Amino acid sequence: MSSRASALESSKASGDALERGDRDLAAELEYDENGNPKKLRIDAVLSLLKRDSFENARQVTQEAIDAWRHSGNDVVQFSKVSMIWRTPGGGKDSHRVGSIADW
C-alpha cells in the first residue's frame, strides 16, 4: 500500500509522518478521554481544489481512511474526526474527514 496515511495503520498512532513517495507529511492524531480519535492535524499546505499545485486534501483524507480501515479500525468513527491543515493563503482549514473524502 503506497499511502500517506501509514501512520494511521495502528489504532493509536500519534505524532508520526504520513508517508508519501517523495516526502512525508507530518501528522498528529489526537484522541479523546475514551481513546477515540478526535483530531487529525496535518502539518502541510493542502488544497481542496484539484487544479492547485498543492497536495489535495481530499486525496490525503481518502488515504487516511483507507489506512484506518486496513488496520481494522471503525471507519464510521474515523469519518467524524476533524482534519486540520494549512491553506495556500497562509491560514488553516478544517473539515470532518467523512465530509471531504471521496467515498
N, CA, C and O atoms as a GROMACS GRO file, in nm:
protein
  412
    1MET      N    1   0.085  -0.118   0.000
    1MET     CA    2   0.000   0.000   0.000
    1MET      C    3   0.089   0.123   0.000
    1MET      O    4   0.166   0.143   0.094
    2SER      N    5   0.079   0.204  -0.100
    2SER     CA    6   0.152   0.329  -0.107
    2SER      C    7   0.063   0.436  -0.047
    2SER      O    8  -0.027   0.487  -0.115
    3SER      N    9   0.085   0.470   0.078
    3SER     CA   10  -0.010   0.556   0.146
    3SER      C   11   0.056   0.662   0.230
    3SER      O   12   0.153   0.635   0.302
    4ARG      N   13   0.004   0.783   0.222
    4ARG     CA   14   0.047   0.889   0.310
    4ARG      C   15   0.001   0.860   0.452
    4ARG      O   16   0.052   0.918   0.548
    5ALA      N   17  -0.095   0.773   0.464
    5ALA     CA   18  -0.160   0.752   0.592
    5ALA      C   19  -0.111   0.628   0.665
    5ALA      O   20  -0.182   0.576   0.750
    6SER      N   21   0.007   0.581   0.635
    6SER     CA   22   0.055   0.460   0.702
    6SER      C   23   0.068   0.479   0.851
    6SER      O   24   0.065   0.381   0.926
    7ALA      N   25   0.083   0.602   0.897
    7ALA     CA   26   0.091   0.627   1.041
    7ALA      C   27  -0.040   0.593   1.109
    7ALA      O   28  -0.043   0.572   1.231
    8LEU      N   29  -0.149   0.587   1.034
    8LEU     CA   30  -0.278   0.557   1.092
    8LEU      C   31  -0.307   0.408   1.098
    8LEU      O   32  -0.414   0.367   1.143
    9GLU      N   33  -0.214   0.326   1.052
    9GLU     CA   34  -0.240   0.183   1.048
    9GLU      C   35  -0.249   0.122   1.187
    9GLU      O   36  -0.311   0.017   1.203
   10SER      N   37  -0.190   0.184   1.286
   10SER     CA   38  -0.211   0.136   1.421
   10SER      C   39  -0.320   0.222   1.482
   10SER      O   40  -0.331   0.340   1.449
   11SER      N   41  -0.400   0.165   1.568
   11SER     CA   42  -0.515   0.238   1.620
   11SER      C   43  -0.476   0.353   1.710
   11SER      O   44  -0.559   0.440   1.737
   12LYS      N   45  -0.353   0.358   1.756
   12LYS     CA   46  -0.312   0.464   1.846
   12LYS      C   47  -0.191   0.541   1.793
   12LYS      O   48  -0.109   0.589   1.871
   13ALA      N   49  -0.179   0.552   1.661
   13ALA     CA   50  -0.067   0.626   1.603
   13ALA      C   51  -0.079   0.773   1.638
   13ALA      O   52  -0.189   0.829   1.637
   14SER      N   53   0.032   0.834   1.670
   14SER     CA   54   0.031   0.976   1.704
   14SER      C   55   0.167   1.036   1.678
   14SER      O   56   0.269   0.976   1.711
   15GLY      N   57   0.169   1.156   1.620
   15GLY     CA   58   0.293   1.227   1.600
   15GLY      C   59   0.383   1.166   1.494
   15GLY      O   60   0.502   1.197   1.490
   16ASP      N   61   0.330   1.083   1.408
   16ASP     CA   62   0.409   1.019   1.304
   16ASP      C   63   0.394   1.096   1.174
   16ASP      O   64   0.324   1.197   1.168
   17ALA      N   65   0.459   1.049   1.073
   17ALA     CA   66   0.450   1.112   0.942
   17ALA      C   67   0.359   1.030   0.853
   17ALA      O   68   0.360   0.908   0.857
   18LEU      N   69   0.281   1.100   0.772
   18LEU     CA   70   0.204   1.032   0.669
   18LEU      C   71   0.300   1.020   0.552
   18LEU      O   72   0.344   1.120   0.496
   19GLU      N   73   0.331   0.897   0.515
   19GLU     CA   74   0.434   0.874   0.414
   19GLU      C   75   0.382   0.902   0.274
   19GLU      O   76   0.269   0.868   0.239
   20ARG      N   77   0.467   0.964   0.196
   20ARG     CA   78   0.440   0.990   0.056
   20ARG      C   79   0.563   0.948  -0.020
   20ARG      O   80   0.671   0.941   0.038
   21GLY      N   81   0.551   0.920  -0.146
   21GLY     CA   82   0.663   0.871  -0.223
   21GLY      C   83   0.789   0.955  -0.212
   21GLY      O   84   0.897   0.900  -0.190
   22ASP      N   85   0.778   1.086  -0.226
   22ASP     CA   86   0.898   1.170  -0.228
   22ASP      C   87   0.921   1.248  -0.099
   22ASP      O   88   1.029   1.304  -0.079
   23ARG      N   89   0.822   1.254  -0.012
   23ARG     CA   90   0.839   1.321   0.117
   23ARG      C   91   0.729   1.276   0.212
   23ARG      O   92   0.634   1.210   0.171
   24ASP      N   93   0.742   1.314   0.337
   24ASP     CA   94   0.642   1.280   0.436
   24ASP      C   95   0.561   1.403   0.474
   24ASP      O   96   0.612   1.515   0.471
   25LEU      N   97   0.436   1.381   0.510
   25LEU     CA   98   0.353   1.486   0.565
   25LEU      C   99   0.345   1.461   0.715
   25LEU      O  100   0.300   1.355   0.759
   26ALA      N  101   0.388   1.558   0.794
   26ALA     CA  102   0.382   1.542   0.939
   26ALA      C  103   0.235   1.542   0.981
   26ALA      O  104   0.157   1.627   0.938
   27ALA      N  105   0.198   1.447   1.064
   27ALA     CA  106   0.059   1.434   1.108
   27ALA      C  107   0.054   1.395   1.254
   27ALA      O  108   0.143   1.327   1.306
   28GLU      N  109  -0.051   1.440   1.319
   28GLU     CA  110  -0.073   1.404   1.458
   28GLU      C  111  -0.220   1.370   1.476
   28GLU      O  112  -0.308   1.448   1.439
   29LEU      N  113  -0.246   1.254   1.532
   29LEU     CA  114  -0.382   1.211   1.558
   29LEU      C  115  -0.407   1.222   1.708
   29LEU      O  116  -0.341   1.157   1.788
   30GLU      N  117  -0.503   1.306   1.745
   30GLU     CA  118  -0.538   1.326   1.886
   30GLU      C  119  -0.658   1.240   1.922
   30GLU      O  120  -0.746   1.215   1.839
   31TYR      N  121  -0.660   1.196   2.046
   31TYR     CA  122  -0.768   1.111   2.096
   31TYR      C  123  -0.840   1.179   2.210
   31TYR      O  124  -0.782   1.260   2.281
   32ASP      N  125  -0.968   1.145   2.229
   32ASP     CA  126  -1.043   1.197   2.343
   32ASP      C  127  -1.013   1.113   2.466
   32ASP      O  128  -0.932   1.020   2.461
   33GLU      N  129  -1.077   1.145   2.576
   33GLU     CA  130  -1.050   1.077   2.702
   33GLU      C  131  -1.089   0.929   2.701
   33GLU      O  132  -1.044   0.853   2.787
   34ASN      N  133  -1.170   0.887   2.605
   34ASN     CA  134  -1.210   0.746   2.593
   34ASN      C  135  -1.124   0.669   2.493
   34ASN      O  136  -1.149   0.551   2.468
   35GLY      N  137  -1.026   0.736   2.436
   35GLY     CA  138  -0.938   0.670   2.340
   35GLY      C  139  -0.989   0.670   2.198
   35GLY      O  140  -0.936   0.598   2.113
   36ASN      N  141  -1.091   0.749   2.170
   36ASN     CA  142  -1.146   0.759   2.035
   36ASN      C  143  -1.075   0.872   1.959
   36ASN      O  144  -1.042   0.974   2.018
   37PRO      N  145  -1.052   0.854   1.830
   37PRO     CA  146  -0.986   0.960   1.753
   37PRO      C  147  -1.071   1.086   1.750
   37PRO      O  148  -1.193   1.080   1.734
   38LYS      N  149  -1.005   1.201   1.767
   38LYS     CA  150  -1.077   1.328   1.776
   38LYS      C  151  -1.032   1.427   1.668
   38LYS      O  152  -1.117   1.485   1.599
   39LYS      N  153  -0.902   1.446   1.652
   39LYS     CA  154  -0.850   1.542   1.555
   39LYS      C  155  -0.730   1.483   1.482
   39LYS      O  156  -0.646   1.416   1.541
   40LEU      N  157  -0.725   1.510   1.353
   40LEU     CA  158  -0.611   1.472   1.270
   40LEU      C  159  -0.550   1.602   1.219
   40LEU      O  160  -0.608   1.670   1.135
   41ARG      N  161  -0.432   1.634   1.270
   41ARG     CA  162  -0.362   1.756   1.228
   41ARG      C  163  -0.256   1.720   1.124
   41ARG      O  164  -0.170   1.636   1.148
   42ILE      N  165  -0.265   1.786   1.010
   42ILE     CA  166  -0.169   1.765   0.902
   42ILE      C  167  -0.083   1.891   0.893
   42ILE      O  168  -0.134   2.000   0.869
   43ASP      N  169   0.047   1.875   0.913
   43ASP     CA  170   0.138   1.989   0.906
   43ASP      C  171   0.189   2.004   0.763
   43ASP      O  172   0.306   1.978   0.733
   44ALA      N  173   0.098   2.047   0.676
   44ALA     CA  174   0.132   2.067   0.535
   44ALA      C  175   0.029   2.162   0.474
   44ALA      O  176  -0.081   2.179   0.527
   45VAL      N  177   0.066   2.222   0.364
   45VAL     CA  178  -0.027   2.306   0.290
   45VAL      C  179  -0.106   2.213   0.198
   45VAL      O  180  -0.049   2.145   0.112
   46LEU      N  181  -0.238   2.211   0.217
   46LEU     CA  182  -0.327   2.129   0.136
   46LEU      C  183  -0.432   2.219   0.071
   46LEU      O  184  -0.458   2.329   0.119
   47SER      N  185  -0.490   2.171  -0.036
   47SER     CA  186  -0.594   2.246  -0.104
   47SER      C  187  -0.709   2.153  -0.137
   47SER      O  188  -0.690   2.034  -0.162
   48LEU      N  189  -0.829   2.208  -0.137
   48LEU     CA  190  -0.946   2.131  -0.180
   48LEU      C  191  -0.967   2.139  -0.330
   48LEU      O  192  -1.050   2.068  -0.386
   49LEU      N  193  -0.891   2.226  -0.397
   49LEU     CA  194  -0.903   2.241  -0.541
   49LEU      C  195  -0.812   2.143  -0.613
   49LEU      O  196  -0.693   2.134  -0.582
   50LYS      N  197  -0.867   2.070  -0.707
   50LYS     CA  198  -0.788   1.970  -0.781
   50LYS      C  199  -0.683   2.034  -0.870
   50LYS      O  200  -0.579   1.973  -0.896
   51ARG      N  201  -0.708   2.153  -0.918
   51ARG     CA  202  -0.616   2.215  -1.013
   51ARG      C  203  -0.498   2.285  -0.946
   51ARG      O  204  -0.407   2.331  -1.016
   52ASP      N  205  -0.496   2.294  -0.814
   52ASP     CA  206  -0.384   2.355  -0.742
   52ASP      C  207  -0.259   2.268  -0.750
   52ASP      O  208  -0.267   2.147  -0.774
   53SER      N  209  -0.145   2.330  -0.732
   53SER     CA  210  -0.019   2.256  -0.731
   53SER      C  211   0.011   2.198  -0.592
   53SER      O  212   0.111   2.129  -0.574
   54PHE      N  213  -0.075   2.227  -0.495
   54PHE     CA  214  -0.057   2.176  -0.359
   54PHE      C  215  -0.118   2.037  -0.346
   54PHE      O  216  -0.200   1.995  -0.427
   55GLU      N  217  -0.076   1.967  -0.241
   55GLU     CA  218  -0.136   1.836  -0.211
   55GLU      C  219  -0.287   1.854  -0.200
   55GLU      O  220  -0.334   1.956  -0.150
   56ASN      N  221  -0.362   1.757  -0.246
   56ASN     CA  222  -0.507   1.763  -0.242
   56ASN      C  223  -0.559   1.708  -0.110
   56ASN      O  224  -0.532   1.593  -0.076
   57ALA      N  225  -0.634   1.789  -0.037
   57ALA     CA  226  -0.686   1.750   0.095
   57ALA      C  227  -0.778   1.628   0.084
   57ALA      O  228  -0.778   1.542   0.172
   58ARG      N  229  -0.856   1.620  -0.022
   58ARG     CA  230  -0.947   1.505  -0.039
   58ARG      C  231  -0.869   1.375  -0.056
   58ARG      O  232  -0.907   1.271  -0.002
   59GLN      N  233  -0.762   1.380  -0.132
   59GLN     CA  234  -0.681   1.260  -0.154
   59GLN      C  235  -0.610   1.218  -0.025
   59GLN      O  236  -0.606   1.099   0.008
   60VAL      N  237  -0.555   1.314   0.049
   60VAL     CA  238  -0.490   1.282   0.176
   60VAL      C  239  -0.591   1.221   0.272
   60VAL      O  240  -0.560   1.125   0.343
   61THR      N  241  -0.711   1.276   0.274
   61THR     CA  242  -0.817   1.224   0.362
   61THR      C  243  -0.855   1.082   0.323
   61THR      O  244  -0.869   0.996   0.409
   62GLN      N  245  -0.871   1.057   0.195
   62GLN     CA  246  -0.909   0.924   0.150
   62GLN      C  247  -0.803   0.821   0.185
   62GLN      O  248  -0.835   0.709   0.225
   63GLU      N  249  -0.677   0.858   0.169
   63GLU     CA  250  -0.570   0.765   0.202
   63GLU      C  251  -0.563   0.739   0.352
   63GLU      O  252  -0.528   0.629   0.394
   64ALA      N  253  -0.595   0.840   0.432
   64ALA     CA  254  -0.601   0.820   0.577
   64ALA      C  255  -0.713   0.723   0.613
   64ALA      O  256  -0.696   0.636   0.698
   65ILE      N  257  -0.829   0.739   0.550
   65ILE     CA  258  -0.942   0.649   0.574
   65ILE      C  259  -0.906   0.507   0.533
   65ILE      O  260  -0.934   0.411   0.606
   66ASP      N  261  -0.844   0.492   0.417
   66ASP     CA  262  -0.806   0.359   0.369
   66ASP      C  263  -0.710   0.291   0.466
   66ASP      O  264  -0.724   0.172   0.494
   67ALA      N  265  -0.613   0.365   0.516
   67ALA     CA  266  -0.518   0.308   0.612
   67ALA      C  267  -0.587   0.272   0.743
   67ALA      O  268  -0.558   0.169   0.803
   68TRP      N  269  -0.678   0.357   0.787
   68TRP     CA  270  -0.753   0.331   0.911
   68TRP      C  271  -0.836   0.203   0.895
   68TRP      O  272  -0.838   0.118   0.984
   69ARG      N  273  -0.904   0.191   0.781
   69ARG     CA  274  -0.985   0.073   0.752
   69ARG      C  275  -0.898  -0.052   0.744
   69ARG      O  276  -0.932  -0.157   0.799
   70HIS      N  277  -0.785  -0.040   0.675
   70HIS     CA  278  -0.693  -0.152   0.656
   70HIS      C  279  -0.643  -0.208   0.789
   70HIS      O  280  -0.617  -0.328   0.801
   71SER      N  281  -0.631  -0.122   0.888
   71SER     CA  282  -0.582  -0.166   1.019
   71SER      C  283  -0.693  -0.226   1.105
   71SER      O  284  -0.668  -0.266   1.219
   72GLY      N  285  -0.815  -0.232   1.052
   72GLY     CA  286  -0.924  -0.296   1.125
   72GLY      C  287  -1.001  -0.203   1.217
   72GLY      O  288  -1.079  -0.248   1.300
   73ASN      N  289  -0.979  -0.073   1.204
   73ASN     CA  290  -1.048   0.024   1.289
   73ASN      C  291  -1.182   0.064   1.230
   73ASN      O  292  -1.209   0.040   1.112
   74ASP      N  293  -1.266   0.124   1.312
   74ASP     CA  294  -1.400   0.165   1.275
   74ASP      C  295  -1.395   0.290   1.186
   74ASP      O  296  -1.361   0.398   1.233
   75VAL      N  297  -1.429   0.273   1.059
   75VAL     CA  298  -1.424   0.384   0.964
   75VAL      C  299  -1.533   0.486   0.993
   75VAL      O  300  -1.511   0.606   0.973
   76VAL      N  301  -1.648   0.443   1.041
   76VAL     CA  302  -1.756   0.536   1.072
   76VAL      C  303  -1.710   0.632   1.181
   76VAL      O  304  -1.733   0.752   1.172
   77GLN      N  305  -1.646   0.579   1.282
   77GLN     CA  306  -1.594   0.663   1.391
   77GLN      C  307  -1.488   0.760   1.338
   77GLN      O  308  -1.488   0.877   1.374
   78PHE      N  309  -1.399   0.712   1.253
   78PHE     CA  310  -1.292   0.794   1.198
   78PHE      C  311  -1.347   0.903   1.106
   78PHE      O  312  -1.289   1.011   1.097
   79SER      N  313  -1.457   0.877   1.040
   79SER     CA  314  -1.515   0.976   0.948
   79SER      C  315  -1.562   1.101   1.020
   79SER      O  316  -1.581   1.205   0.957
   80LYS      N  317  -1.580   1.093   1.151
   80LYS     CA  318  -1.625   1.207   1.232
   80LYS      C  319  -1.508   1.292   1.283
   80LYS      O  320  -1.530   1.398   1.342
   81VAL      N  321  -1.386   1.246   1.261
   81VAL     CA  322  -1.267   1.316   1.307
   81VAL      C  323  -1.250   1.446   1.228
   81VAL      O  324  -1.273   1.449   1.108
   82SER      N  325  -1.211   1.551   1.297
   82SER     CA  326  -1.183   1.679   1.234
   82SER      C  327  -1.039   1.679   1.184
   82SER      O  328  -0.946   1.658   1.262
   83MET      N  329  -1.021   1.703   1.053
   83MET     CA  330  -0.887   1.712   0.996
   83MET      C  331  -0.853   1.860   0.977
   83MET      O  332  -0.931   1.935   0.918
   84ILE      N  333  -0.738   1.900   1.027
   84ILE     CA  334  -0.694   2.040   1.023
   84ILE      C  335  -0.564   2.048   0.944
   84ILE      O  336  -0.473   1.969   0.965
   85TRP      N  337  -0.555   2.146   0.853
   85TRP     CA  338  -0.435   2.164   0.773
   85TRP      C  339  -0.414   2.312   0.741
   85TRP      O  340  -0.504   2.394   0.761
   86ARG      N  341  -0.295   2.344   0.690
   86ARG     CA  342  -0.264   2.480   0.646
   86ARG      C  343  -0.312   2.499   0.502
   86ARG      O  344  -0.309   2.406   0.421
   87THR      N  345  -0.357   2.620   0.472
   87THR     CA  346  -0.408   2.651   0.339
   87THR      C  347  -0.304   2.727   0.258
   87THR      O  348  -0.210   2.783   0.315
   88PRO      N  349  -0.318   2.730   0.124
   88PRO     CA  350  -0.223   2.804   0.040
   88PRO      C  351  -0.214   2.952   0.075
   88PRO      O  352  -0.110   3.015   0.053
   89GLY      N  353  -0.321   3.010   0.129
   89GLY     CA  354  -0.322   3.152   0.164
   89GLY      C  355  -0.258   3.183   0.298
   89GLY      O  356  -0.254   3.299   0.337
   90GLY      N  357  -0.209   3.083   0.368
   90GLY     CA  358  -0.143   3.105   0.495
   90GLY      C  359  -0.229   3.081   0.617
   90GLY      O  360  -0.180   3.090   0.729
   91GLY      N  361  -0.356   3.052   0.598
   91GLY     CA  362  -0.446   3.025   0.710
   91GLY      C  363  -0.455   2.877   0.740
   91GLY      O  364  -0.368   2.798   0.704
   92LYS      N  365  -0.563   2.840   0.807
   92LYS     CA  366  -0.590   2.699   0.838
   92LYS      C  367  -0.730   2.666   0.793
   92LYS      O  368  -0.818   2.753   0.786
   93ASP      N  369  -0.751   2.540   0.762
   93ASP     CA  370  -0.883   2.491   0.725
   93ASP      C  371  -0.910   2.364   0.804
   93ASP      O  372  -0.818   2.296   0.848
   94SER      N  373  -1.037   2.335   0.822
   94SER     CA  374  -1.076   2.216   0.898
   94SER      C  375  -1.209   2.163   0.846
   94SER      O  376  -1.303   2.239   0.826
   95HIS      N  377  -1.214   2.033   0.826
   95HIS     CA  378  -1.337   1.965   0.785
   95HIS      C  379  -1.339   1.827   0.849
   95HIS      O  380  -1.235   1.770   0.882
   96ARG      N  381  -1.460   1.774   0.865
   96ARG     CA  382  -1.469   1.636   0.911
   96ARG      C  383  -1.416   1.546   0.800
   96ARG      O  384  -1.442   1.569   0.682
   97VAL      N  385  -1.342   1.445   0.837
   97VAL     CA  386  -1.282   1.352   0.742
   97VAL      C  387  -1.388   1.298   0.647
   97VAL      O  388  -1.366   1.294   0.526
   98GLY      N  389  -1.501   1.255   0.699
   98GLY     CA  390  -1.604   1.196   0.616
   98GLY      C  391  -1.670   1.292   0.519
   98GLY      O  392  -1.728   1.249   0.419
   99SER      N  393  -1.662   1.422   0.547
   99SER     CA  394  -1.728   1.518   0.459
   99SER      C  395  -1.644   1.555   0.337
   99SER      O  396  -1.698   1.607   0.240
  100ILE      N  397  -1.513   1.529   0.340
  100ILE     CA  398  -1.431   1.566   0.224
  100ILE      C  399  -1.370   1.448   0.151
  100ILE      O  400  -1.312   1.464   0.044
  101ALA      N  401  -1.382   1.329   0.206
  101ALA     CA  402  -1.328   1.210   0.139
  101ALA      C  403  -1.414   1.173   0.019
  101ALA      O  404  -1.534   1.200   0.015
  102ASP      N  405  -1.349   1.112  -0.080
  102ASP     CA  406  -1.422   1.061  -0.196
  102ASP      C  407  -1.461   0.917  -0.167
  102ASP      O  408  -1.388   0.824  -0.203
  103TRP      N  409  -1.572   0.897  -0.104
  103TRP     CA  410  -1.618   0.763  -0.066
  103TRP      C  411  -1.650   0.688  -0.191
  103TRP      O  412  -1.690   0.572  -0.185
   0.00000   0.00000   0.00000
